[in-house]
Amino acid sequence: MGTTRIKVIDLSSTEKEIKTSRKHAEKLTGAAKLKEPARNASHSDAGGGKKPKKEVSKGPKGTKTAKDEEEKTIITESTEIAQTTESKVPSQPSTPSEPSKPALPSEPSQPSKSSKPSLHHKGHKYLAAKAKIEKGKQYEAKEAIALLTQTSITKFDPTVELHLTVADKNVKGAVSLPHPPNVKTKEKHFLVFAEKKQEVAGVKVIWGDEKTITEIESSQLKPGRDFDAVVSTPKFMPKITKIAKILGPAGLMPNPKNKTVTDDISAALKTKDKGFVFRTEAQAPVIHTKLGKLSAQSEELEENLKALILAIGPQKIKKATLSSTMGPGIRLDIASFSVK
């Protein structure tokens, strides 16, 4: 807010008026007493002593002199102006040197996040498809898959997606689906530490030695980028312990339980189909997976769905939603899945 200015009239000064703030008013009235003798002295020096010094008559005791009248007038006017200003201006402190600023218009209140409408999936096709799903209803597997074809909104062949909310963040495993979906898998690169190189067909192998260990320590070779699995002979394991801090967090440290510490390197490098792997997200108890294409037969999708839910365990699943690519979700009735 701006600074309030008041006017103080100094009758003993040659200046007609002085503009100052309220808290300096009393200082200026006192300064007026010191200015008068100084001005008289300077005028007398400049005029060579010709100009007579102003004298103030001293009246008898109990009478008011001219100087007393001037001081009383200044103090009275300053007090009246200050009282008038104080009644109009709020009592908040302000810096005298700051210029007055106009009041800014009040900004409109922003709506809360909960009341803000979502702009996700507001197309007319999506809304029309969502209207076909009964709100709050949980569908059985066969009925939900049949409803997917009616709620698909894409021009291409969409993927059937399954989204699960489970009770534990460490749910993982593998299952052999009756009709495995065509999922592109990355070709594995094996890093093998052995005393002698062996001939292995159909597998990409990087043969490691002590120099390879140094390259891993200096990040010239990185797990997950340059190799996807590590196999070692028992005699080479003491040397690999130097890079255990690098291979361990990546889950690539050779272990006899995983059959990655063995003298039979060719048998360890044979890739085995572990089946369809599922696991929760890193930071949440949620599983996102695929069952196949919507163009597949309904019976095949239903069998894959039941096999996956039974492998995870219906008692571990809190919520299950089935959907196609870009389509609305359909809630599943987990209690309807039972072992036959």
TORKOL-4160 file (C-alpha; in steps of 0.2 Angstrom, whole numbers, padded with zeros to 4 digits, m for minus):
340
<pt num="1" X="0000" Y="0000" Z="0000"/>
<pt num="2" X="0005" Y="0018" Z="m0003"/>
<pt num="3" X="0013" Y="0030" Z="0010"/>
<pt num="4" X="0002" Y="0044" Z="0017"/>
<pt num="5" X="0009" Y="0061" Z="0016"/>
<pt num="6" X="0004" Y="0076" Z="0027"/>
<pt num="7" X="0007" Y="0094" Z="0026"/>
<pt num="8" X="0017" Y="0104" Z="0039"/>
<pt num="9" X="0018" Y="0123" Z="0038"/>
<pt num="10" X="0034" Y="0130" Z="0046"/>
<pt num="11" X="0030" Y="0149" Z="0049"/>
<pt num="12" X="0048" Y="0152" Z="0054"/>
<pt num="13" X="0055" Y="0146" Z="0037"/>
<pt num="14" X="0056" Y="0154" Z="0020"/>
<pt num="15" X="0049" Y="0139" Z="0012"/>
<pt num="16" X="0030" Y="0139" Z="0011"/>
<pt num="17" X="0027" Y="0121" Z="0014"/>
<pt num="18" X="0036" Y="0105" Z="0018"/>
<pt num="19" X="0028" Y="0088" Z="0013"/>
<pt num="20" X="0033" Y="0073" Z="0024"/>
<pt num="21" X="0027" Y="0058" Z="0033"/>
<pt num="22" X="0018" Y="0057" Z="0049"/>
<pt num="23" X="0032" Y="0050" Z="0059"/>
<pt num="24" X="0044" Y="0064" Z="0054"/>
<pt num="25" X="0032" Y="0078" Z="0058"/>
<pt num="26" X="0038" Y="0080" Z="0076"/>
<pt num="27" X="0056" Y="0080" Z="0070"/>
<pt num="28" X="0053" Y="0094" Z="0058"/>
<pt num="29" X="0045" Y="0105" Z="0070"/>
<pt num="30" X="0060" Y="0103" Z="0081"/>
<pt num="31" X="0071" Y="0106" Z="0067"/>
<pt num="32" X="0063" Y="0122" Z="0063"/>
<pt num="33" X="0070" Y="0129" Z="0080"/>
<pt num="34" X="0087" Y="0126" Z="0074"/>
<pt num="35" X="0085" Y="0133" Z="0056"/>
<pt num="36" X="0080" Y="0150" Z="0062"/>
<pt num="37" X="0097" Y="0155" Z="0071"/>
<pt num="38" X="0107" Y="0147" Z="0057"/>
<pt num="39" X="0098" Y="0157" Z="0043"/>
<pt num="40" X="0100" Y="0173" Z="0053"/>
<pt num="41" X="0118" Y="0170" Z="0055"/>
<pt num="42" X="0121" Y="0166" Z="0037"/>
<pt num="43" X="0111" Y="0182" Z="0031"/>
<pt num="44" X="0121" Y="0193" Z="0043"/>
<pt num="45" X="0137" Y="0186" Z="0036"/>
<pt num="46" X="0132" Y="0188" Z="0018"/>
<pt num="47" X="0126" Y="0206" Z="0020"/>
<pt num="48" X="0141" Y="0211" Z="0030"/>
<pt num="49" X="0132" Y="0213" Z="0046"/>
<pt num="50" X="0120" Y="0227" Z="0039"/>
<pt num="51" X="0104" Y="0216" Z="0041"/>
<pt num="52" X="0098" Y="0217" Z="0059"/>
<pt num="53" X="0095" Y="0201" Z="0068"/>
<pt num="54" X="0077" Y="0197" Z="0071"/>
<pt num="55" X="0073" Y="0199" Z="0089"/>
<pt num="56" X="0059" Y="0191" Z="0099"/>
<pt num="57" X="0052" Y="0201" Z="0112"/>
<pt num="58" X="0052" Y="0194" Z="0129"/>
<pt num="59" X="0035" Y="0197" Z="0138"/>
<pt num="60" X="0033" Y="0197" Z="0156"/>
<pt num="61" X="0031" Y="0181" Z="0165"/>
<pt num="62" X="0015" Y="0172" Z="0160"/>
<pt num="63" X="0013" Y="0180" Z="0143"/>
<pt num="64" X="0015" Y="0172" Z="0126"/>
<pt num="65" X="0029" Y="0178" Z="0114"/>
<pt num="66" X="0028" Y="0177" Z="0095"/>
<pt num="67" X="0040" Y="0162" Z="0095"/>
<pt num="68" X="0029" Y="0152" Z="0106"/>
<pt num="69" X="0014" Y="0156" Z="0095"/>
<pt num="70" X="0023" Y="0150" Z="0080"/>
<pt num="71" X="0028" Y="0134" Z="0088"/>
<pt num="72" X="0010" Y="0131" Z="0095"/>
<pt num="73" X="0003" Y="0134" Z="0078"/>
<pt num="74" X="0015" Y="0121" Z="0069"/>
<pt num="75" X="0012" Y="0108" Z="0082"/>
<pt num="76" X="m0007" Y="0110" Z="0083"/>
<pt num="77" X="m0009" Y="0109" Z="0064"/>
<pt num="78" X="0002" Y="0094" Z="0063"/>
<pt num="79" X="m0008" Y="0085" Z="0077"/>
<pt num="80" X="m0024" Y="0089" Z="0068"/>
<pt num="81" X="m0018" Y="0082" Z="0051"/>
<pt num="82" X="m0011" Y="0067" Z="0059"/>
<pt num="83" X="m0027" Y="0063" Z="0068"/>
<pt num="84" X="m0037" Y="0065" Z="0052"/>
<pt num="85" X="m0025" Y="0054" Z="0042"/>
<pt num="86" X="m0025" Y="0041" Z="0055"/>
<pt num="87" X="m0043" Y="0038" Z="0055"/>
<pt num="88" X="m0043" Y="0035" Z="0036"/>
<pt num="89" X="m0027" Y="0025" Z="0034"/>
<pt num="90" X="m0026" Y="0007" Z="0040"/>
<pt num="91" X="m0013" Y="0004" Z="0054"/>
<pt num="92" X="m0002" Y="m0007" Z="0043"/>
<pt num="93" X="0016" Y="m0001" Z="0043"/>
<pt num="94" X="0023" Y="0004" Z="0026"/>
<pt num="95" X="0040" Y="0010" Z="0020"/>
<pt num="96" X="0041" Y="0028" Z="0017"/>
<pt num="97" X="0053" Y="0027" Z="0002"/>
<pt num="98" X="0041" Y="0015" Z="m0008"/>
<pt num="99" X="0029" Y="0023" Z="m0020"/>
<pt num="100" X="0011" Y="0020" Z="m0020"/>
<pt num="101" X="0005" Y="0006" Z="m0030"/>
<pt num="102" X="m0012" Y="0003" Z="m0037"/>
<pt num="103" X="m0022" Y="m0011" Z="m0030"/>
<pt num="104" X="m0021" Y="m0027" Z="m0040"/>
<pt num="105" X="m0038" Y="m0035" Z="m0046"/>
<pt num="106" X="m0042" Y="m0050" Z="m0036"/>
<pt num="107" X="m0039" Y="m0067" Z="m0045"/>
<pt num="108" X="m0053" Y="m0078" Z="m0048"/>
<pt num="109" X="m0053" Y="m0093" Z="m0037"/>
<pt num="110" X="m0046" Y="m0109" Z="m0045"/>
<pt num="111" X="m0057" Y="m0125" Z="m0044"/>
<pt num="112" X="m0050" Y="m0139" Z="m0034"/>
<pt num="113" X="m0042" Y="m0154" Z="m0043"/>
<pt num="114" X="m0056" Y="m0165" Z="m0038"/>
<pt num="115" X="m0069" Y="m0154" Z="m0045"/>
<pt num="116" X="m0060" Y="m0151" Z="m0062"/>
<pt num="117" X="m0067" Y="m0161" Z="m0076"/>
<pt num="118" X="m0056" Y="m0175" Z="m0084"/>
<pt num="119" X="m0052" Y="m0172" Z="m0102"/>
<pt num="120" X="m0047" Y="m0190" Z="m0104"/>
<pt num="121" X="m0057" Y="m0201" Z="m0116"/>
<pt num="122" X="m0071" Y="m0188" Z="m0120"/>
<pt num="123" X="m0073" Y="m0193" Z="m0139"/>
<pt num="124" X="m0091" Y="m0197" Z="m0144"/>
<pt num="125" X="m0086" Y="m0215" Z="m0150"/>
<pt num="126" X="m0078" Y="m0219" Z="m0132"/>
<pt num="127" X="m0094" Y="m0212" Z="m0123"/>
<pt num="128" X="m0105" Y="m0222" Z="m0134"/>
<pt num="129" X="m0095" Y="m0238" Z="m0131"/>
<pt num="130" X="m0095" Y="m0234" Z="m0112"/>
<pt num="131" X="m0113" Y="m0232" Z="m0112"/>
<pt num="132" X="m0115" Y="m0250" Z="m0117"/>
<pt num="133" X="m0107" Y="m0256" Z="m0101"/>
<pt num="134" X="m0118" Y="m0256" Z="m0086"/>
<pt num="135" X="m0111" Y="m0245" Z="m0072"/>
<pt num="136" X="m0106" Y="m0254" Z="m0056"/>
<pt num="137" X="m0109" Y="m0272" Z="m0063"/>
<pt num="138" X="m0096" Y="m0285" Z="m0063"/>
<pt num="139" X="m0096" Y="m0297" Z="m0078"/>
<pt num="140" X="m0091" Y="m0315" Z="m0080"/>
<pt num="141" X="m0077" Y="m0320" Z="m0091"/>
<pt num="142" X="m0088" Y="m0326" Z="m0106"/>
<pt num="143" X="m0100" Y="m0311" Z="m0105"/>
<pt num="144" X="m0085" Y="m0298" Z="m0103"/>
<pt num="145" X="m0076" Y="m0305" Z="m0119"/>
<pt num="146" X="m0092" Y="m0304" Z="m0129"/>
<pt num="147" X="m0094" Y="m0286" Z="m0124"/>
<pt num="148" X="m0077" Y="m0282" Z="m0129"/>
<pt num="149" X="m0082" Y="m0283" Z="m0148"/>
<pt num="150" X="m0096" Y="m0271" Z="m0145"/>
<pt num="151" X="m0085" Y="m0258" Z="m0136"/>
<pt num="152" X="m0070" Y="m0258" Z="m0148"/>
<pt num="153" X="m0068" Y="m0241" Z="m0156"/>
<pt num="154" X="m0052" Y="m0244" Z="m0166"/>
<pt num="155" X="m0051" Y="m0247" Z="m0185"/>
<pt num="156" X="m0036" Y="m0259" Z="m0182"/>
<pt num="157" X="m0036" Y="m0276" Z="m0173"/>
<pt num="158" X="m0035" Y="m0271" Z="m0155"/>
<pt num="159" X="m0026" Y="m0281" Z="m0141"/>
<pt num="160" X="m0036" Y="m0288" Z="m0126"/>
<pt num="161" X="m0028" Y="m0281" Z="m0110"/>
<pt num="162" X="m0030" Y="m0287" Z="m0093"/>
<pt num="163" X="m0027" Y="m0275" Z="m0078"/>
<pt num="164" X="m0026" Y="m0282" Z="m0060"/>
<pt num="165" X="m0025" Y="m0274" Z="m0043"/>
<pt num="166" X="m0017" Y="m0287" Z="m0031"/>
<pt num="167" X="m0014" Y="m0287" Z="m0013"/>
<pt num="168" X="0005" Y="m0289" Z="m0013"/>
<pt num="169" X="0018" Y="m0279" Z="m0023"/>
<pt num="170" X="0029" Y="m0295" Z="m0025"/>
<pt num="171" X="0017" Y="m0305" Z="m0035"/>
<pt num="172" X="0026" Y="m0313" Z="m0050"/>
<pt num="173" X="0027" Y="m0330" Z="m0059"/>
<pt num="174" X="0025" Y="m0339" Z="m0075"/>
<pt num="175" X="0010" Y="m0349" Z="m0083"/>
<pt num="176" X="0008" Y="m0359" Z="m0099"/>
<pt num="177" X="m0006" Y="m0351" Z="m0108"/>
<pt num="178" X="m0017" Y="m0363" Z="m0118"/>
<pt num="179" X="m0016" Y="m0351" Z="m0133"/>
<pt num="180" X="0000" Y="m0340" Z="m0130"/>
<pt num="181" X="m0001" Y="m0323" Z="m0138"/>
<pt num="182" X="0012" Y="m0318" Z="m0151"/>
<pt num="183" X="0023" Y="m0307" Z="m0140"/>
<pt num="184" X="0040" Y="m0302" Z="m0148"/>
<pt num="185" X="0054" Y="m0307" Z="m0137"/>
<pt num="186" X="0072" Y="m0300" Z="m0137"/>
<pt num="187" X="0086" Y="m0312" Z="m0142"/>
<pt num="188" X="0097" Y="m0316" Z="m0127"/>
<pt num="189" X="0116" Y="m0312" Z="m0126"/>
<pt num="190" X="0125" Y="m0323" Z="m0114"/>
<pt num="191" X="0141" Y="m0318" Z="m0105"/>
<pt num="192" X="0151" Y="m0334" Z="m0101"/>
<pt num="193" X="0166" Y="m0336" Z="m0090"/>
<pt num="194" X="0175" Y="m0352" Z="m0093"/>
<pt num="195" X="0193" Y="m0358" Z="m0094"/>
<pt num="196" X="0190" Y="m0365" Z="m0112"/>
<pt num="197" X="0179" Y="m0359" Z="m0126"/>
<pt num="198" X="0166" Y="m0371" Z="m0132"/>
<pt num="199" X="0155" Y="m0372" Z="m0148"/>
<pt num="200" X="0137" Y="m0367" Z="m0145"/>
<pt num="201" X="0125" Y="m0366" Z="m0159"/>
<pt num="202" X="0110" Y="m0355" Z="m0161"/>
<pt num="203" X="0115" Y="m0343" Z="m0146"/>
<pt num="204" X="0124" Y="m0327" Z="m0145"/>
<pt num="205" X="0139" Y="m0329" Z="m0133"/>
<pt num="206" X="0152" Y="m0316" Z="m0126"/>
<pt num="207" X="0166" Y="m0326" Z="m0119"/>
<pt num="208" X="0173" Y="m0317" Z="m0104"/>
<pt num="209" X="0190" Y="m0317" Z="m0095"/>
<pt num="210" X="0199" Y="m0305" Z="m0083"/>
<pt num="211" X="0199" Y="m0291" Z="m0096"/>
<pt num="212" X="0180" Y="m0293" Z="m0097"/>
<pt num="213" X="0179" Y="m0290" Z="m0078"/>
<pt num="214" X="0189" Y="m0274" Z="m0080"/>
<pt num="215" X="0178" Y="m0268" Z="m0094"/>
<pt num="216" X="0162" Y="m0271" Z="m0083"/>
<pt num="217" X="0170" Y="m0262" Z="m0068"/>
<pt num="218" X="0174" Y="m0247" Z="m0080"/>
<pt num="219" X="0156" Y="m0247" Z="m0087"/>
<pt num="220" X="0162" Y="m0252" Z="m0105"/>
<pt num="221" X="0151" Y="m0267" Z="m0104"/>
<pt num="222" X="0134" Y="m0265" Z="m0095"/>
<pt num="223" X="0122" Y="m0278" Z="m0090"/>
<pt num="224" X="0105" Y="m0277" Z="m0099"/>
<pt num="225" X="0113" Y="m0267" Z="m0114"/>
<pt num="226" X="0128" Y="m0279" Z="m0119"/>
<pt num="227" X="0122" Y="m0295" Z="m0111"/>
<pt num="228" X="0106" Y="m0302" Z="m0104"/>
<pt num="229" X="0113" Y="m0317" Z="m0094"/>
<pt num="230" X="0129" Y="m0323" Z="m0086"/>
<pt num="231" X="0135" Y="m0341" Z="m0084"/>
<pt num="232" X="0151" Y="m0346" Z="m0076"/>
<pt num="233" X="0161" Y="m0361" Z="m0071"/>
<pt num="234" X="0164" Y="m0365" Z="m0053"/>
<pt num="235" X="0183" Y="m0361" Z="m0055"/>
<pt num="236" X="0180" Y="m0344" Z="m0062"/>
<pt num="237" X="0168" Y="m0338" Z="m0048"/>
<pt num="238" X="0181" Y="m0331" Z="m0036"/>
<pt num="239" X="0186" Y="m0319" Z="m0050"/>
<pt num="240" X="0168" Y="m0314" Z="m0053"/>
<pt num="241" X="0165" Y="m0308" Z="m0035"/>
<pt num="242" X="0174" Y="m0292" Z="m0040"/>
<pt num="243" X="0159" Y="m0287" Z="m0050"/>
<pt num="244" X="0146" Y="m0294" Z="m0039"/>
<pt num="245" X="0140" Y="m0276" Z="m0034"/>
<pt num="246" X="0136" Y="m0273" Z="m0053"/>
<pt num="247" X="0129" Y="m0290" Z="m0058"/>
<pt num="248" X="0119" Y="m0293" Z="m0041"/>
<pt num="249" X="0107" Y="m0278" Z="m0043"/>
<pt num="250" X="0104" Y="m0282" Z="m0061"/>
<pt num="251" X="0099" Y="m0300" Z="m0056"/>
<pt num="252" X="0113" Y="m0308" Z="m0067"/>
<pt num="253" X="0125" Y="m0314" Z="m0054"/>
<pt num="254" X="0128" Y="m0333" Z="m0057"/>
<pt num="255" X="0120" Y="m0344" Z="m0045"/>
<pt num="256" X="0120" Y="m0364" Z="m0043"/>
<pt num="257" X="0102" Y="m0363" Z="m0039"/>
<pt num="258" X="0098" Y="m0356" Z="m0056"/>
<pt num="259" X="0110" Y="m0368" Z="m0064"/>
<pt num="260" X="0121" Y="m0354" Z="m0071"/>
<pt num="261" X="0136" Y="m0360" Z="m0061"/>
<pt num="262" X="0141" Y="m0376" Z="m0070"/>
<pt num="263" X="0154" Y="m0385" Z="m0080"/>
<pt num="264" X="0142" Y="m0390" Z="m0093"/>
<pt num="265" X="0141" Y="m0373" Z="m0102"/>
<pt num="266" X="0131" Y="m0380" Z="m0118"/>
<pt num="267" X="0117" Y="m0386" Z="m0107"/>
<pt num="268" X="0116" Y="m0370" Z="m0097"/>
<pt num="269" X="0115" Y="m0360" Z="m0113"/>
<pt num="270" X="0100" Y="m0369" Z="m0120"/>
<pt num="271" X="0085" Y="m0357" Z="m0119"/>
<pt num="272" X="0070" Y="m0364" Z="m0111"/>
<pt num="273" X="0052" Y="m0358" Z="m0113"/>
<pt num="274" X="0047" Y="m0352" Z="m0096"/>
<pt num="275" X="0029" Y="m0348" Z="m0102"/>
<pt num="276" X="0020" Y="m0332" Z="m0100"/>
<pt num="277" X="0028" Y="m0322" Z="m0087"/>
<pt num="278" X="0018" Y="m0310" Z="m0076"/>
<pt num="279" X="0024" Y="m0298" Z="m0062"/>
<pt num="280" X="0018" Y="m0282" Z="m0053"/>
<pt num="281" X="0024" Y="m0265" Z="m0057"/>
<pt num="282" X="0040" Y="m0259" Z="m0047"/>
<pt num="283" X="0031" Y="m0246" Z="m0037"/>
<pt num="284" X="0013" Y="m0252" Z="m0036"/>
<pt num="285" X="0003" Y="m0268" Z="m0033"/>
<pt num="286" X="m0003" Y="m0268" Z="m0051"/>
<pt num="287" X="m0001" Y="m0280" Z="m0065"/>
<pt num="288" X="m0004" Y="m0275" Z="m0083"/>
<pt num="289" X="m0004" Y="m0290" Z="m0096"/>
<pt num="290" X="m0011" Y="m0295" Z="m0113"/>
<pt num="291" X="m0021" Y="m0310" Z="m0117"/>
<pt num="292" X="m0021" Y="m0309" Z="m0136"/>
<pt num="293" X="m0029" Y="m0300" Z="m0151"/>
<pt num="294" X="m0047" Y="m0297" Z="m0151"/>
<pt num="295" X="m0048" Y="m0306" Z="m0168"/>
<pt num="296" X="m0045" Y="m0322" Z="m0159"/>
<pt num="297" X="m0059" Y="m0334" Z="m0155"/>
<pt num="298" X="m0068" Y="m0330" Z="m0139"/>
<pt num="299" X="m0065" Y="m0347" Z="m0132"/>
<pt num="300" X="m0047" Y="m0345" Z="m0134"/>
<pt num="301" X="m0047" Y="m0328" Z="m0125"/>
<pt num="302" X="m0058" Y="m0335" Z="m0111"/>
<pt num="303" X="m0046" Y="m0350" Z="m0108"/>
<pt num="304" X="m0031" Y="m0338" Z="m0107"/>
<pt num="305" X="m0040" Y="m0327" Z="m0095"/>
<pt num="306" X="m0045" Y="m0341" Z="m0083"/>
<pt num="307" X="m0028" Y="m0349" Z="m0084"/>
<pt num="308" X="m0019" Y="m0332" Z="m0079"/>
<pt num="309" X="m0031" Y="m0328" Z="m0065"/>
<pt num="310" X="m0030" Y="m0345" Z="m0058"/>
<pt num="311" X="m0011" Y="m0345" Z="m0059"/>
<pt num="312" X="m0010" Y="m0328" Z="m0049"/>
<pt num="313" X="m0024" Y="m0334" Z="m0037"/>
<pt num="314" X="m0041" Y="m0326" Z="m0036"/>
<pt num="315" X="m0039" Y="m0323" Z="m0017"/>
<pt num="316" X="m0024" Y="m0311" Z="m0021"/>
<pt num="317" X="m0034" Y="m0301" Z="m0034"/>
<pt num="318" X="m0043" Y="m0286" Z="m0027"/>
<pt num="319" X="m0049" Y="m0279" Z="m0044"/>
<pt num="320" X="m0049" Y="m0285" Z="m0062"/>
<pt num="321" X="m0053" Y="m0275" Z="m0077"/>
<pt num="322" X="m0054" Y="m0281" Z="m0095"/>
<pt num="323" X="m0052" Y="m0269" Z="m0110"/>
<pt num="324" X="m0047" Y="m0268" Z="m0128"/>
<pt num="325" X="m0034" Y="m0255" Z="m0135"/>
<pt num="326" X="m0041" Y="m0237" Z="m0132"/>
<pt num="327" X="m0058" Y="m0245" Z="m0126"/>
<pt num="328" X="m0067" Y="m0243" Z="m0110"/>
<pt num="329" X="m0064" Y="m0255" Z="m0095"/>
<pt num="330" X="m0076" Y="m0269" Z="m0091"/>
<pt num="331" X="m0075" Y="m0275" Z="m0072"/>
<pt num="332" X="m0073" Y="m0294" Z="m0070"/>
<pt num="333" X="m0082" Y="m0304" Z="m0056"/>
<pt num="334" X="m0067" Y="m0313" Z="m0048"/>
<pt num="335" X="m0078" Y="m0324" Z="m0038"/>
<pt num="336" X="m0085" Y="m0332" Z="m0054"/>
<pt num="337" X="m0067" Y="m0340" Z="m0058"/>
<pt num="338" X="m0066" Y="m0357" Z="m0050"/>
<pt num="339" X="m0055" Y="m0372" Z="m0053"/>
<pt num="340" X="m0064" Y="m0385" Z="m0063"/>
